[in-house]
């Protein structure tokens, strides 16, 4: 997996597996399909990749795959 350059100029390296900067999301309806028998590979394919900046904590949500532009979320109020 490549790296992502955050809007704060932090370079987020995603080559480590597992990566503490990569989050995986799945909606509850899709998850329910796997409730009784988990197929890890198929479950992974259903998940949305989210990259979290370790510096500013922005989230880059890749709903349409890593090759497409992400949705970018930032904190309303820094902690």
URJO-V807909 format. One record per residue. N is the residue number from 0. RES is the residue in three letters. PHI is phi in whole degrees, 0 to 359 (999 if undefined). OMEGA is omega in whole degrees, -180 to 180 (none if undefined). NEAR is the number of other C-alpha atoms within 10 Angstrom. Layout:
BEGIN
n: <N | N>
res: <RES | RES>
phi: <PHI | PHI>
omega: <OMEGA | OMEGA>
near: <NEAR | NEAR>
END
This chain:
BEGIN
n: <0 | 1 | 2 | 3 | 4 | 5 | 6 | 7 | 8 | 9 | 10 | 11 | 12 | 13 | 14 | 15 | 16 | 17 | 18 | 19 | 20 | 21 | 22 | 23 | 24 | 25 | 26 | 27 | 28 | 29 | 30 | 31 | 32 | 33 | 34 | 35 | 36 | 37 | 38 | 39 | 40 | 41 | 42 | 43 | 44 | 45 | 46 | 47 | 48 | 49 | 50 | 51 | 52 | 53 | 54 | 55 | 56 | 57 | 58 | 59 | 60 | 61 | 62 | 63 | 64 | 65 | 66 | 67 | 68 | 69 | 70 | 71 | 72 | 73 | 74 | 75 | 76 | 77 | 78>
res: <UNK | UNK | UNK | UNK | UNK | UNK | UNK | UNK | UNK | UNK | UNK | UNK | UNK | UNK | UNK | UNK | UNK | UNK | UNK | UNK | UNK | UNK | UNK | UNK | UNK | UNK | UNK | UNK | UNK | UNK | UNK | UNK | UNK | UNK | UNK | UNK | UNK | UNK | UNK | UNK | UNK | UNK | UNK | UNK | UNK | UNK | UNK | UNK | UNK | UNK | UNK | UNK | UNK | UNK | UNK | UNK | UNK | UNK | UNK | UNK | UNK | UNK | UNK | UNK | UNK | UNK | UNK | UNK | UNK | UNK | UNK | UNK | UNK | UNK | UNK | UNK | UNK | UNK | UNK>
phi: <999 | 285 | 252 | 240 | 259 | 287 | 298 | 274 | 78 | 289 | 269 | 259 | 275 | 248 | 281 | 289 | 234 | 285 | 248 | 287 | 263 | 248 | 245 | 239 | 242 | 217 | 283 | 298 | 295 | 294 | 299 | 303 | 298 | 254 | 302 | 275 | 216 | 280 | 249 | 305 | 293 | 292 | 298 | 302 | 296 | 280 | 280 | 261 | 280 | 233 | 252 | 250 | 285 | 288 | 271 | 256 | 71 | 300 | 246 | 251 | 259 | 261 | 290 | 246 | 93 | 292 | 281 | 253 | 296 | 274 | 276 | 241 | 240 | 230 | 291 | 290 | 228 | 299 | 283>
omega: <-178 | 176 | 178 | 175 | -177 | 176 | 177 | 180 | 174 | 175 | -177 | -179 | -180 | -177 | 177 | 177 | -3 | -179 | 178 | 179 | -179 | 177 | 178 | -179 | 173 | 178 | -173 | -180 | 178 | 180 | -177 | 178 | -174 | -172 | -176 | -180 | -178 | 169 | -171 | -178 | 179 | 178 | 178 | -180 | 180 | -173 | 176 | 179 | 176 | 178 | -179 | 178 | 179 | -179 | -175 | 178 | 172 | 176 | 176 | -174 | -179 | -179 | -176 | 179 | -176 | -179 | 179 | -180 | -180 | 164 | -176 | 179 | 176 | -179 | 175 | -180 | 177 | 179 | none>
near: <9 | 8 | 11 | 16 | 11 | 20 | 11 | 11 | 11 | 13 | 14 | 18 | 17 | 16 | 10 | 10 | 8 | 9 | 11 | 13 | 16 | 18 | 16 | 12 | 14 | 15 | 10 | 8 | 8 | 12 | 14 | 11 | 11 | 13 | 9 | 7 | 8 | 11 | 10 | 10 | 8 | 10 | 14 | 13 | 10 | 15 | 17 | 17 | 21 | 21 | 25 | 22 | 24 | 14 | 12 | 15 | 16 | 18 | 21 | 21 | 21 | 18 | 15 | 12 | 11 | 14 | 7 | 9 | 12 | 17 | 12 | 15 | 12 | 13 | 10 | 6 | 5 | 7 | 4>
END
